[in-house]
Amino acid sequence: MTNSDLLTLFDADEATLRAAVAEALSGADDGELFIEQSQAESLTFDDGRLKGGSFNTDQGFGLRAVAGEAVGYAHSGELSLGSLKRAADAVGAVTRGYAGSYSDAPARTNRKLYGEDNPIGAPSFEEKVHLLKEIDSYLRAKDKVRQVTASLAASWQTVDILRADGHRVRDVRPMTRLNISVVVGDGDRQESGSFGTGGRIGFGDFITAGSWQNGADEALRQALVNLEAIEAPAGTMDVVLGNGWPGVMLHEAVGHGLEGDFNRKRTSAFAGLLGEMVAAPGVTVVDDGTIENRRGSISIDDEGTPSGYNVLIENGRLVGYMQDRQNARLMGMTPTGNGRRQGYAYQPMPRMTNTYMLSGDKSPEEIIASVKKGIYAVSFGGGQVDITSGKFVFGCTEAYLIENGRIGPAIKGAMLIGNGPDAMKRVTMVGNDSKLDTGIGNCGKAGQWVPVGVGQPHLRMDQITVGGTQA
């Protein structure tokens, strides 16, 4: 399955298909034929043996017609002219009696942010299983290790987008990922640690012996830290966030609230605040889909718009939203290359790519030294946010007490609780060490999942509510 010209998979010639799409979208404001072909493989080594393996192939199309705020959408796994015509009949319901003006096509780009090689075939199945077994054996030989889980996953997606005006673009998107988790124990107590890495690349360097051993060591280090951790205190205190993956809190508590659909419908805590101060001075947040080989990057979005470097909050002031084509048009704004979908069976919507905070001018040491009593949150697990209110809850998977400007004992069970816009105004120091996560982010919205990146520098946030187990 290596055909990047997906129109040739239909049982009709390109001219016939173009005419069918143009007729289907007549009278619409926007819309497109989105064709997808994909492969995905995953292998999981657990409890000392290969416990799971899957290989999937899929192909199909989605046809969308946009009329004002209404959307007609139909999809099929059958690539045929008959199926396309049936989809056209379905989506045509939104344009009957509607006279739209079809939007201008997106700008074209020759930029490619990642290669087109399919990563699934190399290394071979046998080599992948051997690698997972090596990781398992390496960790099980360590003291206190009770359980190891390691997995490899790869996917390869080709998309072909055809508009009613004849504009056509394609993208080929590889993805790989390695995950390692380990459980350690001492008596009746058990704790876990994890590490993951990946991106829009082949397996290449990150499955070499030195690379995977570093990842395995990091998962083990985190687990052993948690094994010695004391119960977390509860109360209101100053918090230092680590750089990199802790940006997942920024993604959830702020990023979703800056997506165009929530703001057009005024269901976001940030709705109507363009030009207003929504964060402390020194806080600049961007969504950047243009970073080569990154998990959240896309050469074009799923409407055909080139991805962009989009400044959302600049020095504390809200200056932009992430937009797909429909919400941008309805808000009188410009599409930003954030129209994304999980696959051909889903409509596009405004979604993040790589969302992160830019560096400030403080060193991590300086930030930690400034805190008399507080918490240093190095890594997070799951979190929840309510878009309308901005309220969030995040659990720390690695955290420490800060006592008199020094890092103290590790703590477990710490939860950070707050409100996104309010928390951003509590940032008092921004580190000079912004970085992205290691390539493990997945984002869910309205039942759709897409790969994303997160990041930030070290931050100090004053007087944050911390939920713990010690009063």
Protein Blocks (a to p, Z undefined) as FASTA:
>chain_A
ZZfblmlmpccdfklmmmmmmmmmgoiabdcdddddddddddddeehiafbdcddddddd
dddddehjbccddddfbdcfklmmmmmmmmmmmmgopacdddddddddfbdfbdfbdfkl
pccfklmmmmmmmmmmmmmmpghiabdcddddddddddddddfkopacdddddddddddd
ddddehjbccddddddddjddfklmlgfklmmmmmmmmmmmmmmmmmpccddeddddddd
dehjlmmmmmmmmmmmmgfklmmnopafkgoigoiafbdehiacdddfkbghiakbcfba
ceopacddddfbgghiafbdcddfklmmmnopacehiaccfblmbccddddfbdcddddf
bdfklmmmmpmbdcddfbdcdddddfknopacdddfbdcddeehiacdddehiacdddfk
lmmmmpcbdcfkbccdehiaccdeehiacdddddddddddehiadddfbZZ
